[in-house]
Amino acid sequence: MNLIELYDSLSFPDGNEKVFNAIQIPEYSNFRIAIDIEGNPIILLSVSNAIKNIALKNFA
């Protein structure tokens, strides 16, 4: 399943603007694709507290 299919499977979250509805990305247990109340796609990452700086490429 690709990320678009995962995103399309999500329903809008109930509640306020600080709520996401998310699903795990297969084969990447520390990553989730989510949708916010406005329908925006979001990638959620679980990282260790030991990591101080993360440089993400190709994110606008």
N, C-alpha and C positions, 0 to 999 in steps of 0.2 A: 504494500500500500504506500502511495507517495504522500507527501505533506499536504497537497491540495485535497486529496481524498480524505485524509484525516481531518483537516479543517472543515470540510463540507459535512462531516459526520457530527460535528459539534452543534449543540443548540445554544441559543443565547442564554446567558446566566440570569437567574432571578436575583433581584436585590439591587444594591447600589453600584456606583461606578468603580468601587474597589474590589469587585468580585469577578473572577474568571471562571470559565468552564474549560477544563483541560483534559487531554488524553496523552498517555505515554507514547513516545515515538518508538516503534518496534526496533529492537536491537540496540537501543540507546536508553538504558534504564534511568539515567540522570537528566533526560531531556523530555520536555513536554511541549506540545503545541496547544495553544489556548485561544479563546475568543473572549473579548470583553463585551460589555453591555452595548457598545456601539457597533459591534461586528468586526472590530479590528483583529487581525491575526497577531499572535504574540508567541515568541519562543521563550520558554522558561528553562533555566539552567540550574542545576544543583551543583554547587561548588564547595570545596573545603574552605573552612575559615582561614587556613594557612595561606591561601592565595590572596595576595594584596592587590595586584593589578591584572586586569584581563584586557587584552587587545583583541577586538573583534573586527575582522575585515569584511568589507562589502555590505555593511549595514548603513543605511541612509537615515 
